[in-house]
Amino acid sequence: MAKSKSLKSTIAVSLTNYLDAGAIVAGASGLTLWQKYLGLSEVHLGWLNFISANCLGAALGAIIGGFLADKYGRKFIYTYNLIVYMVGVLLIMCSVNFPMLLGGFLVTGISVGIGVPASWTYISESSEINNRGRNICISQMSWGCGPMIILLLGMLFAPGGYLFSWVEGIGHAIGGTALSGDALNVFSSRVVFFSLFVVAFIAWTMQRRLEESREWTASREAAKAKGEDTGLLHAFKVLFSNKKAIRTVCFLVAIYLTWNLVASVMGFFQPHIYETAGGLTNEYANMLSCVGWVIVVAVTFCISFIIDKVSHKLLYVLGLLAALATWVVVIAGINGMGSLWAFSILWGINGGISVQIFYALWGSELFPAKFRAGAQGLMFFIVRGLSAVWGLMFTLIYGEQGEGFTVAAWCMIALLLISLVVGVIGCPNTRGKSLNQITRERYGEDY
């Protein structure tokens, strides 16, 4: 019964990850269409990435949402946050100029950031000892399903796609029969964002019914019984005054940031890279990206059966070796469909055993309940904020038509090597332990 309840709540909360990755890839799949419709430059695209769910928007939301979840509870986030997400998506759907599009990406990104720390925290706190890794993998599968489904829709609705006639009908119904060219083509992206709006509404309806985390409730009652300050400023003070917590933040930021700098570029620019460096059409680029995400989901599904039983360090290393091999393909040269397919498949394997799985798992295990979500929010803020800056830098390295792709690949390899080395050295031994046991071992009885 407990396992069934844990699984049910995990699925409901995991929709947040679907919406997170879906928002990133929905923007990516239609990036070229928006570029042509609004006459955007590569710099404009960099700014969209900078403030989106991929980077700054999520960073701002995370620092807010993490500490709100510790102050008011995990359920507080699930009651209100997805309303913000729906507003952001609606703004993107109705965009007719760059400021509207930019604003929609920002609002959506902030909502994503607010939801993610609470999501991983709630999943871990509601899981059984021997199912915590499995439930995080389910969350990661949802993160993979978002891009997979969004890219499939992007491929079907893209100009020349099998369902583009539907898009034309919608475009003409809204914009008139004279609507044509780039103004009509961009409706395929508007329809894709509408699908996110629908999922967000369903997720909001489900998440509002969740019970509050028992671990958070117990921690809050214990703090009140001791007369402790439960304000947000005090939570920051407690976090930064604990040397163990600071070292843990540094470790997790190091492994996640270096991996995410690579993943954030792939998440937002992958179809664009296929179109410029690979010379593929928008439809084919989305299809190839979609296949990569199918592999992510399949591999994560398999890993979910063993992650609570085998060495975390072994799985961590295997995932990063696949990531490194992805960019070795680029160094060897993108010279045909074979290398493009190898690039997509290897990155899919990495995504299925990604650093993000272990960051989500360890980030929720290695901190006490009183500042668990806040610590994750802080780390997510640092990682996505720096990823935003990197996204702008990447457009300069990459160039207008992908002429700097090889240089970018060497940068990616260096970042992934750092993540590999730091992760292997600092990999914690938490498998098979309860959250309370881990907290007592690391912080003592007072936490």
Number of C-alpha atoms within 10 A of each C-alpha: 6 10 11 9 11 19 20 13 20 22 18 21 26 28 24 32 23 26 30 27 24 28 27 26 29 27 28 28 34 26 22 18 24 26 17 15 18 16 13 15 11 16 14 16 21 22 18 28 31 26 28 30 34 33 32 28 28 35 32 26 26 33 24 22 31 32 28 21 28 27 20 16 20 26 18 17 23 26 16 15 19 27 15 18 30 24 16 24 27 18 20 26 21 13 18 14 13 18 10 16 21 22 20 25 29 29 24 30 30 28 32 32 32 32 30 28 32 31 27 28 27 27 28 28 21 23 23 20 15 15 22 27 29 24 26 28 29 23 27 29 27 25 24 27 24 27 31 27 20 28 30 21 24 31 27 20 26 29 24 14 17 12 16 19 14 15 23 20 15 16 23 16 11 11 14 11 11 9 15 14 11 16 16 20 24 26 29 28 25 23 20 25 25 17 16 23 22 12 16 22 15 14 21 23 15 17 23 16 13 16 11 15 17 12 18 25 17 13 17 19 12 14 15 12 9 8 9 11 11 15 13 17 10 13 20 15 10 13 20 14 11 12 11 14 20 13 11 19 20 11 18 26 23 19 26 25 26 23 25 26 24 21 23 22 20 17 22 27 24 21 29 24 19 21 20 17 18 18 14 17 17 23 22 17 23 31 21 22 27 27 17 26 28 21 22 28 26 16 19 29 18 14 19 22 14 14 22 19 13 12 12 19 17 10 18 22 20 15 21 25 17 21 27 21 17 25 22 17 16 20 16 10 13 18 11 10 11 10 17 19 16 17 21 21 22 23 27 29 26 26 28 30 29 27 28 22 23 24 19 25 22 20 24 27 25 23 26 24 24 25 25 26 33 29 31 29 30 22 25 28 25 20 25 29 22 18 27 29 18 20 27 19 13 20 21 16 17 19 14 14 14 19 13 16 20 19 13 21 20 15 16 22 21 12 20 25 18 15 25 22 13 15 23 15 10 13 15 14 12 16 20 16 15 18 23 17 15 19 19 14 11 15 17 10 10 7 16
